[in-house]
């Protein structure tokens, strides 16, 4: 079972370069094959720290795409522009193929972005009525409350299946123990009041499934 404690969304690596990135947008409008990422190792310290705080904030973690939050937060350099606009103007938003990005929400855990997007598409098919009428912030809040990190569901199916098999085996074992206890309790009740026990004569007689012979027995003349 995956432990979600301490996981951070929107962070990952580019597979072919090993660069640590923040995934601002997991896909582009009309283009599911590319994402926009920010190379955090190449950022100046003040921008890196500002980006980290936004990503780890409640608003950042509830957002489907943290780029939406960056578009509402101001740049740390006092330029009176949003951090997203500043990063775009500086050429810090890089278009990278989805296949080359792996999310790393926690040490030792790696999820391909392509798998995440597939799971999200499945979730979108099950969104509630009126979803399209909600504003982006409300959508992010609702999606988070429905199932946090639901985008990782495909990767956990094997673990859930294994966990369910273990639970089923445990339930069967409990059932066997309960049946044994019920038998013992029933026997104790009969010993206290034998009248409760049905006599053998009350038991239904077994019915024969063998058809009676239609042949007549010949008698000796």
C-alpha positions, 0 to 999 in steps of 0.5 A: 500500500502506498503511503501518501504522507509527505508527498508533494505534487507537481515535482519531478525529473526529466528522464533523459537529462535528470533535471529536477523540474516543477511541472507547471502544466501537465499538458497544453491546450489541444496538445496532450503530448507536451508539458510545460516545466520549470528547471528549478536547479537553473533558477536564481535562489530567490525565484527558487525559494518563491516557487518552492513555497508556492508549490508546497502551499495548500493552494499549490497542492490543491491545484490541478496545475500549479501554473494556474497558481503561479499566474496569481502570485507576484514575482519576488523581484518586485517587477509588479508582474506575476511569477508565471509571466516573469518565468515565461518572459525569461524563457524559463517555461520549457516545453517537454514531451510528456513521455520524458517526465516522471513525477517524484512526489516522495523519495523512492516513488516515481510515476510516469506523467503519461500514466498520470494523464491517463488516470486523470482522463478516466476521472474526468469521465466521472466528474459530477454534474455542473463541473464545467460551471465551476471556477478553477479554484473550486474545481481544484478544491472539489477534485482534491476532496474527492480523492487526493492524488487520484491521478496515481490510481492506475499505478496502485491497482496492483497493490490494491488487488494484493491488499484485497486478496489479503483482506478476503483471506482474513475475512474467510479465516474470521468466518471459520472461527465464528462458525466454530464458536457458534457450534461450541455455543450451541452445544453449551446451550443444548447441555443447559436445556436439552429440550432445545436440541431436535431429536434425531426422529425430527430430522427429515428422512433422506429421499431416494433418487433411485427410481422404483423398478417397474419389472414384476417379480416372477413367481414360481408356478 
